[in-house]
Amino acid sequence: MTVTSDVFAAPVPWSYGYNTRQELTSAVRDANSPSLRREWQYAYDPIGNRVSAAEDPSPEEYDEFTLGYVANNLNQYERVNLSAGAAPGAQRLLYDADGNLTTEFAAGDMNCDGDVTFADTDIFVAKIGCPNITDCNVPCTWTHGDINGDGVLSWDDIDPYIAQLGTAGRKFEWDAENRLIRVGPLHATPAAGDVKVEYAYDYLGRRIERRKYTWQTASPPASWTLAESTRYVWSDWLLLMELDGLQGNAVLRKYAWGLDLAGLNGAGASGGAGILPAGLTGAGGIGGLLAVYDTNGTTTGQNPEADDMSYAYLYNANGDVGQVVDPNAASAAASLVARYEYDPYGGVIFASGSYAASNAWRFSTKQFDPVTGLGYWGYRWYSAKLGRWVSRDPIEERGGICVYCAFSNATTYAVDSLGREAGPAPYGPPATVRGCYDRFQQDLWYCTTVAVTEGPEASVTCRRRADRSFEVCLASAPDGNHCHSQPGTSYTHCSYPADAEYMGLGAQCFCVCMGDDRWSQRVRACLACFYTRTPVDNHTAHQVCYAIADQYGERPWTRLALCAAYCGYMKYACFE
């Protein structure tokens, strides 16, 4: 797929590549221009965790990098290794029992004080050559100083250790409803210039206040000093105003909204999830922010004031803010007050203009905090650096097996309105039956591990969620919607491949023989019962389930699914 942008600049083509699960695997910016070309490559494991990310940029003044990701059994990134680039190193990540990110720090932190400083150097040098890092008695057992991730603390770690000197860790704090409430430095004793931010939320989970503190040492005793207090006024999930809590709630910014991506693609004036119509909020406002009235941080009581600013927003087709313009400017050149370009996962690779730093609305028309670098979606916070959410999906596996993955790993054509479930954007490769099936197979593979670690009942629940995700995917696949019964053909005439896999080689037969796919749904319900409760080989299971689907073809498949989920052993009575 190729997307071309042509707003206040020459066209810049982007080309994208995908795997069979429709996850983004490559992105190339302006492949025909050596001076502008940049390229990204991504790889994922069967669950959807990113395994690697590489950038091969141009021009040469940019540093190429290769990142490797290590996920644990809960699909949380525990370690991110920078194996190539100007400053190789590693970052460690820790989580709480609810799956929220709580700590990030550099692997060179030998004493667990949160920073990599010269205080760590003596420990680092003393432990070099220890044959087993887990037995080295390093004070900080989080990393053991193994910066390059080879399992040994050796002289090979010296260069990346030196490169990480001065790196500070961060801690993240969450409330009982898994909402991020504080981000600050990891070290126990704050230092001059340290900054932390705090957030407050209303009963719907909307952020209603942001407080920024700085550590002040000029006037003893040293303490955290409130530097900013921004309060937010909402209508449904659309932000209307930002107020200055330190200046009697004086207006900082006002926002005007129109149709978002849902409205621009046919959502009507009614039927929204909240008090506003679906055309305004169906996509969570993505692509719908029209304009901002910015008081420039000053309020004298006059309205308007001489330094007030009124700007309009322009977007790419995915709802990312591309330009901010001043409609009252004297010329087209002067009207462009902010311009952005993003990497495939929303990181800003280019920003220019007088308003570029002040404007918080960026990727996917969401606000990004300048202190934390995280984007606020509503129900979750997004890290463009990690390319995923920093907390679990609030609807758990109902939104997909990978509860940290953002936008189904396809940010180029999928959006997430409020941080709960990805949906299609108005362009990009649609789902295919084969792609849906490949993802479904990976989900089933994951469910087999659940059966071992959590038991058979958890595996049944996992399979139900996988089946639901599969149905949602098939519903959006054009080739799945065009499976119609051929004249004079019924499902009883299908030739069932002896080596057919679960919705694999039999998929063509399923589509040809039953237009609405009910027959294949009955087969899946039968197989779910077989694989969950009965030790039987794949070939026998398919033969029996094909026959049962033929015999009870007119029965509602949902009844079969319920029966399959709860039956203690395989019996034809399940389907009678």
N, C-alpha and C positions, 0 to 999 in steps of 0.2 A: 504494500500500500504506500502511496506517496501523497503527502500533504504539502501544499504550497501556500506560503503567506506573502501578501503583497500590500502592506499597509505602511505608508511613509518610508518605504525602503524597497530595494530591488527584491524580486521573488527569491525566497530561500527554500528549496525543496528538501523535504525530509522523507526518507524511505525506511520502512519498518519490516521486520521479519518475525514470524511466530512459529511456535511448535504446534504439535497436533492438539494440544489442550488450549490453543489460542493464547498462550502466555507470550509476552513480548520477549524475544531473544536477541534482537539486534535493532539498532537505530543508527542511521547515517544522515548527518546534516550536510547538505550541499556537496555531494560526492564529486561533482565536476569542478569544484573550485579548491585548489590546493591550499589557498590561504584561509578559507572559511570552513573547510571540511573538519568534522568531528564525528567520531564513531564510538558507539557503546555496544557491548556484548554482555548477555546475561544467561545464566544457567540455573536450573531449579531441580530440587529433588522431587520424588513422586508426590509428596504432600503439597508442594508449592513453596517450600522454603527456598530462598535464594541461596545457591551454592557459591556462585562467583559473580562478580561484576567487573568489567574491564573497560577502560576508556583509552582510546588511541587518538588523541586530539591532534589538531593542526590549527594554527601554525605552531612551530616548535617551541615557542616560549611557554606553552602550557605543559604541565607535567602529566605524563600518562600514569595510570595507576591500575593495579589489579587487586581487587578485594576478594577475600575468601571468608565465607560465613560458616560458623559451626553452630548447629542447632541441637538442643537437647531433646529428650523424649517427649517434652511438652511443646515442641516446635517453637521454642523460644531461642533467639540468638544469644548464645552465651559468650561468643567471641567473634570479633571481626578482625581479620588479619590483612594488613596492607603489605602484600608480598612484593610489590613492584612500585616504584615511584621515587620521588625525591627524598622522602623520609619514611622508610619502611617501619612498621610498628604494629601494635595490636591494641585493641580496645576490648575490655571485659564488661559484660552486662550482667546484672543481678536482678531478680524478680521476687515479689512477695508471693504468699500462698495463693492469692487470687489471680496471679499472672500479670500483675502490673509491674512495669519497669521501675525499679527503685534506685539503682546505682549504675553509673557508667564511669569508668576510670581507665587509665592507661596501664598496660601490663608491666611497665617498669616501676610501678609503685611498690617498693619492697617492704615498706613499714606500715602500709595501710592507713596512711594519714590523709589520703585523698589526692595527693599531688606527686609528681615525679620531680624531685629536687636533688641537690647534692647530698641531702641527708640520706638518700637511698643508695648513694654510690658505694660507700664502704661495705654495706651489706651485699650489694650486687657483686663486687669484686671478690669478697670473701667466699661466696658460694659458687663461683665459676669453677667448673670441672666436677661438680657433684654428680655422681653417676646416675642418680635417680632423683629428679626434682621433688618428688613427693616425700623424700626422706631427708631433704636438705635442712629442715628446721628453719626455713625462711619465715620471718615474723608474719608476712602477709601470705597466707596459703591460698588466697584467691588466684594468684598468678604464678607464684614461685619465681618470678623474674624471667620466665621463658617467653621472650618477646616475639621471636620468630615462629613459635608454635611447633618446633621440631621435637619437643619432649625432653630437651636437654638444656640446662643452663650453661652456656659455653661462650667462648670468645666471639662466636658468630652473632651473639646478641648485643655486642658492644655498640656497633654503629646505630642500630635502631634504638638502643637505650639512650645514647647521647642525643639522638634526634627528638626523643620524647621529653627531654629535660624541660621543665617549665610547664608541662601539661597538667591541667587541673581537672579533677573529677567532679561529677555532679551527683546530687541525690534528688530523688523525686518522691514526694509524699502524696498519699491518696486518702480520701475519706472513706467512710464505711460503705458508700455506694459506688466505690471504684471510680471516683472523679478526682482528677489531678488538682491538688490544692496548693502545692508549693514546689518550686524548683530553686535550688541554691547550691552553693559550693559544698563539696564533700568533706573538706577538712574541718576539723572540730573547732579550730580557732580562726575566725574570719580575719582576712587581711585587708589592708587599705585598697579600695577600688573594687572589692567584691560586690556582686549584685545578686539579689534574689527576687523572685516574683511570687505572688500569691494570688489565688483565684477563689471567687465565691460564686455559688450557683443558686438558682431558684428551684422550685419544686418540680419543674419539668426537666431540670438538668441543664438549663441554659446558663451560660456564664453571665453574671450580672455585675461583676466587679473584677478589676485587675489592679493589684497594688505592686509597685516596684520600690524596693528598698536598696539603699547603698550603705556600705560600711564606712562610717565616718570616724576618723581618729583625731581630727583637728581640735575638738573640744572634749577633753577627758570628762567622764570616762567614755571610751570608744563604744559605739552602739550602732544598731541598725536605724537608719533614718528614712522615713517615708518620703520618697522623691516624686512619685506619681500615684494618683488614684483615679482610674478611669472607670466610669459606671456605664452600663449598657441598657438601653431601652429597646424592647422587642415587640414585634407583632407576629405572633406565631413563631416561626424560626427565621424571620427576616429582621435584621438589625436596623433600627430606625435612627437612633441617636447615640452618640457618645458624650458623656458629661464629665466635667472636671470635679472630682470629689474634694479637691483641695481649694476650690474657688466657688463654693456654694452651689455646686452642680451647674456651673455655667456650661453652655453648649460648646463642645469642641468640634463635632462633626454631625451633619445630618445626611441621611442617605435616601435616595429615591430608587424604587424597584419597578421592574416591568416583568414581562414573561421570561421565565427561565427556560432551560433546555426542554423541559416537559411541555411548557406552553408553546414554545416555538415549534414543537413537533406534534401538535394536535391536542394537547390536554385542554379541556374546556374551562369555563368559568365557574364550574361547580365540581364537587366530588373530591376536594382536597382532604388531606388527613387532618387538618386543623381548621381554624376559623377562616383561613384564606382559601381562595379557589385553587384547584390543582394546577392551573396554568401559571400561578405565581410561585407555588411551593412544591410542585410535584417532583422537582429535581433538587430540592433544598436551596433554591435560589441560584444555582450554578448557571452562570451566563446571564443572570437577570438584573444585576446591579447596574443601574443606568447612570447615576451621577452622585457626586459628593459635594456638599457645601461645607467647607473647612474654614473655621474662624482663625486658623493659624495660631491657636493658643492664646489669643488676646480677646478680652471682652471689656468694652468700655460702656456698654449699655446702648450704644448706637447700633442700628440694624438697617442696612449692612454697614460694615466698617471698611475702611480703606484697604486693609490688608487681607480681607476675606477672599477666599478662592472658591470658584465653582468649576468643577471639572467633570468630564464625561468619560465613561469606560468603554473600551473596545476589546473584543475577544477573538480568540481562535475558535475553531469549530468544536473544540472540546470544553469550552467554557472557562478557559484560562485567561486571566487578564493579560493582554498583550500590549496595550497602549492606554495611557491616560492623557486626555487632550483638554486644552483650554479653548472652548468654543468662542471666547471673546478676544482671542489673540489677534494681533494685527496681521499675521501671516501664517501660512501652513507650517512653516519651519518653526515658528515661535510657539505654535499651538501644542506641540508634542512635549508634555512636561514629564512623562515617564514612559519608558519602554522596557519590556522584559522578554527574555528567552529562557526556556527551561530545558533541563535534561529530561529524559523520558519518564523519570519518577518525580518530577516537580521541583527539583533543585534549581535555583536560579543560576544560569551560566552567563547571563549578560543583563545588566541593568544600567540605564542611563536616564538623565533628566533631573530637573530640579525637585521633582516630587517623588522620585523613585524610592528614596529611603523612607520618606514619611508615609507613603501609602502601604498599608498592611495587607491589602487584598491582592492575592497573587494566584497561584496555581488552584484551579478548580473553583475560583471565586470564593476562596476561604482566607481568613485572616491568619497570618503567620506572626508569631511573637518574635520580635527582634532579639530578645535576650535568650530564649530557649531554642529558637529555630524551629519549633514545632508549629504545625498548622492545626487550627481549631475547627473541627467538623460538626460539633454539637454533642454527640455521644462519645466521641473519642478524639484523641490527639494523634496526629500523623507526623512521622519522621521521614522527610524526603531523603535524608542521608541513609537511613536504613531501608527505605522503600516499603515501609509497613507501619502498622499501628503500634503504639507502645503499650497497649493493654488488650485484653481479650475481647472478642466480639460480645457485646451485651446480649445478643440473642443466641449466643453459643454456636453449636454446630449447625443450627438451622440456616445460618448464612453461608455454610460451607465447612468442609472439614478443617481447613486451615484458618484458625480463629484470629491469626495476626495478619494474614495476607490482605493487602489493600488492592481494591479494584480488580480482583481476580488476576493479579499480576499482568494487567493489560491496561495501563494508564492511558494509552493512546486512543482507546475506543470505549473505555468503560468509566463510569463515574459512580460516586457514592454520595448520596444526598446528605446524609447526616452521620455517617460513620457506622452504619449497621449492615448494609447489604449493597453490593455493587450492582449496577444496572447498565444497559447499553447507552452509549452516547450516540449522536445522530450520524456518525460515520465510523468506518472501521470494518474489519472482517467479521461478519456475523458468525454465530455458532454453527457448527456443522454436526451432522449425526456422528461422524467419525470422531470429531473433536470431543463431543459430549461423551461418547463411549469411552474414549481414552481417559478422560478425567474421572469418569465413573469407575473404571477399573482401578485407578489409583486410590480412589476413596475406599473401594472394597478391600484393597490390599491393606490399607490402614486399619480397617475394621478387623482384619484377622489379627493384627497386633493387639487391638483392644480386647479381643477374646482371651488372649493369653494374659494380659496385664490386669484386666478389670473383670473378666468373667463373661459367660455367655449372654447374660441379660444386657450388659453394656454393649456387647457386640450386636445384638438385635437392634437396640436403639440406634447404634451407629449406622447400621444398614438401612434403617428407615430414613435417616437424614440423608444418606447418600442417594437413596432412591428418589427422595423429594428433589434434591438438587439436580439429579439426572432428568427428571420430568420437566423442571423449569428450563433447563438447558435445551432439551428437545423442542419445547414449545417455541423457543426463539430461533430455531434452526430452519432456514428456508427449505432445505431439502427434507427436513422432517415433516414440514407442513404440507409437502407436495406428494406424500405417499398416499396414493388412491388405489382402490381396488380396480383391477383390470376387468373388463367385461367378460362374463362367463367364468370368472375365476373366484374360488373361495379358499379360505384358509386350509380346508381339508385336502387341497390338491398340492400343497407345498411339498417340495422335496427337502427333507430335513438333513443337513450335512451331518455325517456321523461325528466329525471332529469339531462341530460348531461349539464356540465358546459362548459365555454369557453375553447375549446381545452382540456377538461378534459376527461370524460368517452368516449367521441366521438373520442379520439385520435386513438384508435385501429381501429375503423371504417375508419378513415381518411387514415391511412396507408394502410389498406387492399384494400380499394376500389379505391384509386388513387395513383399510384406509386410515382408521383412527387409532391403529396400533393397540387395540384392546387385547388381541390374541397374545402379543408379546408381553403385555403387562401381566397376563395370567401365567405365562411361562416364568416370568421373573418372580412372581409371588410363590409359585411352586418351588423354584430353585432356592429361594430364601429359606424356606422350611427345610429343604434337603440339606443345605450347606450348614445351617445353624444347628440342627438337631441330629442329623443322621450321617455317619461316616460312609460315604459312597463316592465312587469315582465319577469324574466329570461326564464321561460318555453316558453312563447309565442314568445319571440324573437328568440329562437332557432328553433322552429317549422317553423316560417315564413322564416328564413334565410336558413334552410335546403332546403325548397321548392324552394326558389329563386336560390340557388346554383345548384339545379337539373335542373331547367328550363333554366338557362343561363350558363350551365356548360362549354360551349365552348368559352365563352367570356374571353378576357384577364383580369386577376384578377387585374392588376395594374389600369385599368380603373375603376373598381369597387371601389378600395381603394380611388382614387381621388374623385370619386363621393360621397363616404361615408363621406369623410372628409369635404366636402363643402355643402352637401345638407342641406336645412333648415328643412326638415321634411321627414319622411320615405315615399317613393313612388316608385312604381315599375319602373317608368320612369328612375330612376337612373341607372338601370341595363339593359336598352334597347339600 
